[in-house]
Amino acid sequence: MDYALMIWVAAALVCGGMAGMLINRGLTARRMGEAGALANRIVEEARKEAQAQKKELLLQGQNDLFNQRREMENEFREKEKDVKQRERKLDELGAKLEEKMEKNASRELDLIASEKELARKERTLEENEEYLQKRIAEQETRLTEIAEMTVEEARKKLFDEIEARTRHESAKMIRQIEQEAKETADRKAKDILCNVIQRYAGDYVNEQTVTAVTLPSEDMKGRIIGREGRNIRALEAATGVDLIIDDTPETVVLSAYSPVRRQVARMALERLIQDGRIHPARIEDVVKKCEQELETQIREVGEQATFDAGVHGISPEIVRLLGQLRYRTSFTQNVLQHSLEVSALCGMMAAELGLDVKKAKRAGLMHDIGKAVDHEVEGPHAIIGADIAKKYNENPEIVHAIAAHHEDVRPETALAVLVQAADAISGARPGARKELLENYVKRLEDLEGIALGFDGVQKAYAIQAGREIRVMVNSENVDDDATYLMCKNIAEKIEKNLTYPGQIRVTVIREKRAVGYAR
């Protein structure tokens, strides 16, 4: 029994061990299956996360690339704009250089003429020197003869010779004085009349002008600007005019120094707004057509102005400059209309004074042609106009009248003073044009007050409508060197403290007088 029980127990243990092994193997297989599923799930989640991170990195890279491209495009636009500005400056410098070269050529011709004149004067001087040497030799011979005379004989002969020569010279001088008096009496009377007329100032109705273009609606501003500003850049590049688009409702402002360019831009912009097709190619085409039309209009206006003034035989280039004055204003006064008025006034006054009417009208019509190019050429418009007139072979008297009509050159002829008077009457100074009388008087008082604030100044007078101030100093307190220094200091103080159009000439006068009485 015990042996059988042992066998049974052993068999039971073996069966239990085998059953445990089978159970462990099943549990292990199950755990391995769960671990594999978990591993697959982890791998799948890792793959999905890697793909999400990859997409995110790709999007980030694309955004960075887009931002870098936009920055590079902005930088390129800025550089392109800078290059265009430099090109415009180079074009302007080239034009100025050509003008200076023409002036240098003219000065070279004047220098050659001066050298010839100097050589002629040197020859004349040599001839005079030879003549004097001969006269000295003759006088020495005569002194030798006189030395053999007695004192009384020499004195008598010398007095007789002096008396005869003095009588002859005095008679000659009297005839010369009488002749000069006859020749200058009429001219002096005309100068006095012109100076009296120059002091007159009549009323004038101001002409208002605008520099803005009215738009049909606010939406048109966006179309003018275009995508990324391409339309406005094309318009500015084609016309050379700056377009100012701000918060002003339904208005675009054009800004440029050249009145002709501003007019071309206005014509082109109005035509583009009316047409509705606004893009760079269309803009260039319209601007070219407007330039051609305006050039034709300018020549027609210039020819009409010469016809209205009754002036003929003017150079075509000067006729073109006269046409450009239609688009130029001075203190809101149209310069072409002002020139026609000056021409008519000069003709009427010349007829009253017995001067050449045609020459007076011609000088009056052309007196402001320098204003057609004063935005391109440096200097006062009177001097610029005189250079233009001289370049196209105008009469020297007319050239001088143009240069002297604002006292940039001292007037030396009745015609020059006549143009000054007509210009003052047409301009209606003081207090006319855009500036009010009160502002005008206040500006002159401030100008005189600055000069009177310096030590040694006795009096100060603002003349030529504030274009010039004459300062009189005490000769006891201010010497010649201090006079030049005071002139410079007054000019610098005027530049710092006053606002004024054009330029102001400062003239400091120091006079020394000696007074005596014969009793």
GISULCOR-V583789 format. One record per backbone hydrogen bond with DSSP energy under -0.5 kcal/mol. CO is the residue of the C=O (numbers start at 1). NH is the residue of the N-H. E is the energy in kcal/mol with one decimal. If there is no record, write none. Layout:
CO:NH:E + CO:NH:E
This chain:
1:5:-2.7 + 2:6:-2.1 + 3:7:-2.2 + 4:8:-2.6 + 5:9:-2.8 + 6:10:-2.9 + 7:11:-2.9 + 8:12:-2.6 + 9:13:-2.7 + 10:14:-2.5 + 11:15:-2.5 + 12:16:-2.9 + 13:17:-2.7 + 14:18:-2.5 + 15:19:-2.7 + 16:20:-2.6 + 17:21:-2.2 + 18:22:-2.4 + 19:23:-2.6 + 20:24:-2.8 + 21:25:-2.7 + 22:26:-2.2 + 23:27:-2.6 + 24:28:-2.7 + 25:29:-2.5 + 26:30:-2.5 + 27:31:-2.8 + 28:32:-2.8 + 29:33:-2.3 + 30:34:-2.7 + 31:35:-2.9 + 32:36:-2.4 + 33:37:-2.5 + 34:38:-2.8 + 35:39:-2.7 + 36:40:-2.7 + 37:41:-2.7 + 38:42:-2.7 + 39:43:-2.8 + 40:44:-2.6 + 41:45:-2.8 + 42:46:-2.7 + 43:47:-2.4 + 44:48:-2.8 + 45:49:-2.7 + 46:50:-2.5 + 47:51:-2.5 + 48:52:-2.4 + 49:53:-2.7 + 50:54:-2.4 + 51:55:-2.6 + 52:56:-2.5 + 53:57:-2.6 + 54:58:-2.5 + 55:59:-2.8 + 56:60:-2.7 + 57:61:-2.6 + 58:62:-2.5 + 59:63:-2.6 + 60:64:-2.6 + 61:65:-2.8 + 62:66:-2.6 + 63:67:-2.8 + 64:68:-2.7 + 65:69:-2.3 + 66:70:-2.7 + 67:71:-2.5 + 68:72:-2.4 + 69:73:-2.5 + 70:74:-2.6 + 71:75:-2.7 + 72:76:-2.5 + 73:77:-2.5 + 74:78:-2.5 + 75:79:-2.4 + 76:80:-2.9 + 77:81:-2.9 + 78:82:-2.5 + 79:83:-2.6 + 80:84:-2.3 + 81:85:-2.4 + 82:86:-2.4 + 83:87:-2.5 + 84:88:-2.6 + 85:89:-2.5 + 86:90:-2.9 + 87:91:-2.5 + 88:92:-2.5 + 89:93:-2.9 + 90:94:-2.6 + 91:95:-2.3 + 92:96:-2.5 + 93:97:-2.7 + 94:98:-2.3 + 95:99:-2.2 + 96:100:-2.7 + 97:101:-2.5 + 98:102:-2.3 + 99:103:-2.3 + 100:104:-2.9 + 101:105:-2.4 + 102:106:-2.3 + 103:107:-2.8 + 104:108:-2.4 + 105:109:-2.0 + 106:110:-2.3 + 107:111:-2.6 + 108:112:-2.3 + 109:113:-2.4 + 110:114:-2.4 + 111:115:-2.5 + 112:116:-2.3 + 113:117:-2.4 + 114:118:-2.7 + 115:119:-2.6 + 116:120:-2.4 + 117:121:-2.4 + 118:122:-2.3 + 119:123:-2.3 + 120:124:-2.5 + 121:125:-2.6 + 122:126:-2.4 + 123:127:-2.5 + 124:128:-2.7 + 125:129:-2.5 + 126:130:-2.4 + 127:131:-2.3 + 128:132:-2.5 + 129:133:-2.5 + 130:134:-2.1 + 131:135:-2.4 + 132:136:-2.9 + 133:137:-2.3 + 134:138:-2.4 + 135:139:-2.7 + 136:140:-2.6 + 137:141:-2.1 + 138:142:-2.4 + 139:143:-2.7 + 140:144:-2.0 + 141:145:-1.8 + 142:146:-2.9 + 143:147:-2.5 + 144:148:-0.6 + 145:148:-0.9 + 146:149:-2.3 + 150:154:-2.6 + 151:155:-2.6 + 152:156:-2.6 + 153:157:-2.5 + 154:158:-2.5 + 155:159:-2.7 + 156:160:-2.4 + 157:161:-2.1 + 158:162:-2.5 + 159:163:-2.6 + 160:164:-2.2 + 161:165:-2.4 + 162:166:-2.6 + 163:167:-2.5 + 164:168:-2.0 + 165:169:-2.6 + 166:170:-2.8 + 167:171:-2.2 + 168:172:-2.1 + 169:173:-2.7 + 170:174:-2.5 + 171:175:-2.1 + 172:176:-2.1 + 173:177:-2.7 + 174:178:-2.4 + 175:179:-2.1 + 176:180:-2.6 + 177:181:-2.4 + 178:182:-2.0 + 179:183:-2.1 + 180:184:-2.6 + 181:185:-1.6 + 182:186:-0.7 + 183:187:-0.6 + 184:188:-2.9 + 185:189:-2.0 + 186:190:-2.0 + 187:191:-2.3 + 188:192:-2.2 + 189:193:-2.2 + 190:194:-2.4 + 191:195:-2.3 + 192:196:-2.0 + 193:197:-2.4 + 194:198:-2.0 + 195:199:-0.8 + 196:199:-0.8 + 197:200:-1.7 + 204:206:-0.6 + 206:208:-0.6 + 211:254:-2.2 + 213:252:-2.2 + 217:220:-0.8 + 218:221:-1.4 + 218:222:-0.6 + 219:223:-1.3 + 220:224:-2.3 + 221:225:-2.3 + 222:226:-2.6 + 225:231:-0.9 + 225:232:-1.5 + 226:229:-1.9 + 227:230:-1.5 + 229:233:-1.8 + 230:234:-2.1 + 231:235:-2.4 + 232:236:-2.4 + 233:237:-2.5 + 234:238:-2.1 + 235:239:-1.9 + 236:240:-2.4 + 242:244:-0.6 + 242:255:-2.5 + 243:245:-0.7 + 244:246:-0.6 + 244:253:-2.3 + 248:251:-1.1 + 250:215:-2.2 + 252:213:-3.0 + 253:244:-3.0 + 255:242:-2.7 + 257:259:-0.6 + 258:262:-1.9 + 259:263:-1.9 + 260:264:-2.4 + 261:265:-2.6 + 262:266:-2.1 + 263:267:-2.7 + 264:268:-2.7 + 265:269:-2.6 + 266:270:-2.5 + 267:271:-2.1 + 268:272:-2.5 + 269:273:-2.5 + 270:274:-2.0 + 271:275:-2.3 + 272:276:-3.0 + 276:278:-0.9 + 277:279:-0.6 + 279:283:-2.5 + 280:284:-2.3 + 281:285:-1.8 + 282:286:-2.5 + 283:287:-2.6 + 284:288:-2.0 + 285:289:-2.0 + 286:290:-2.5 + 287:291:-2.4 + 288:292:-2.1 + 289:293:-2.5 + 290:294:-2.8 + 291:295:-2.4 + 292:296:-1.9 + 293:297:-2.5 + 294:298:-2.9 + 295:299:-2.0 + 296:300:-2.2 + 297:301:-2.9 + 298:302:-2.5 + 299:303:-2.5 + 300:304:-2.5 + 301:305:-2.3 + 302:306:-2.2 + 303:307:-2.1 + 304:308:-2.9 + 305:309:-2.2 + 306:310:-1.0 + 306:311:-2.3 + 315:319:-2.2 + 316:320:-2.1 + 317:321:-2.0 + 318:322:-2.3 + 319:323:-1.9 + 320:324:-1.7 + 321:325:-1.1 + 323:326:-1.3 + 324:327:-1.8 + 325:328:-1.5 + 325:336:-1.1 + 328:335:-2.5 + 330:333:-1.6 + 331:434:-0.8 + 332:207:-0.6 + 333:330:-2.3 + 334:338:-2.2 + 335:339:-2.4 + 336:340:-2.2 + 337:341:-2.1 + 338:342:-2.5 + 339:343:-2.3 + 340:344:-2.3 + 341:345:-2.7 + 342:346:-2.8 + 343:347:-2.3 + 344:348:-2.2 + 345:349:-2.6 + 346:350:-2.6 + 347:351:-2.0 + 348:352:-1.8 + 349:353:-2.1 + 350:354:-1.0 + 350:355:-2.6 + 355:357:-0.7 + 356:360:-1.9 + 357:361:-2.6 + 358:362:-2.2 + 359:363:-2.3 + 360:364:-2.4 + 361:365:-2.4 + 362:366:-1.7 + 363:367:-0.6 + 364:367:-0.6 + 366:369:-1.5 + 368:371:-1.8 + 369:372:-1.5 + 370:373:-1.2 + 370:374:-0.7 + 373:376:-2.0 + 373:377:-1.9 + 380:384:-2.2 + 381:385:-2.6 + 382:386:-2.1 + 383:387:-2.2 + 384:388:-2.1 + 385:389:-2.6 + 386:390:-2.5 + 387:391:-2.2 + 388:392:-1.6 + 389:394:-2.3 + 390:393:-1.5 + 395:398:-0.7 + 395:399:-2.4 + 396:400:-2.4 + 397:401:-1.9 + 398:402:-2.2 + 399:403:-2.2 + 400:404:-1.9 + 401:405:-0.5 + 402:405:-0.8 + 404:407:-1.6 + 413:417:-1.5 + 414:418:-2.1 + 415:419:-2.2 + 416:420:-1.8 + 417:421:-2.4 + 418:422:-2.5 + 419:423:-2.4 + 420:424:-2.2 + 421:425:-2.3 + 422:426:-2.5 + 423:427:-2.2 + 424:428:-1.0 + 424:429:-1.2 + 428:432:-0.7 + 432:435:-0.7 + 436:440:-2.4 + 437:441:-2.7 + 438:442:-2.4 + 439:443:-2.2 + 440:444:-2.0 + 441:445:-2.4 + 442:446:-2.4 + 443:447:-2.1 + 444:448:-2.5 + 445:449:-2.5 + 446:450:-2.0 + 447:451:-1.4 + 448:452:-2.4 + 449:453:-0.9 + 451:454:-1.5 + 454:457:-1.4 + 456:474:-2.8 + 459:472:-2.8 + 461:463:-0.6 + 461:470:-2.8 + 463:466:-0.6 + 463:467:-0.6 + 463:468:-1.9 + 464:467:-1.5 + 467:505:-2.9 + 468:463:-2.8 + 469:471:-0.5 + 469:507:-2.6 + 470:461:-2.5 + 471:509:-3.6 + 472:458:-2.8 + 472:459:-1.6 + 473:475:-0.6 + 473:511:-0.5 + 474:477:-0.7 + 474:478:-2.0 + 479:483:-1.4 + 480:484:-1.3 + 481:485:-1.7 + 482:486:-2.6 + 483:487:-2.1 + 484:488:-1.8 + 485:489:-2.3 + 486:490:-2.7 + 487:491:-2.0 + 488:492:-2.2 + 489:493:-2.2 + 490:494:-2.3 + 491:495:-2.0 + 492:496:-1.7 + 493:497:-2.2 + 494:498:-2.1 + 505:469:-2.7 + 505:507:-0.5 + 506:508:-0.5 + 507:471:-3.2 + 507:509:-0.5 + 509:473:-2.2 + 511:513:-0.5 + 517:519:-0.6
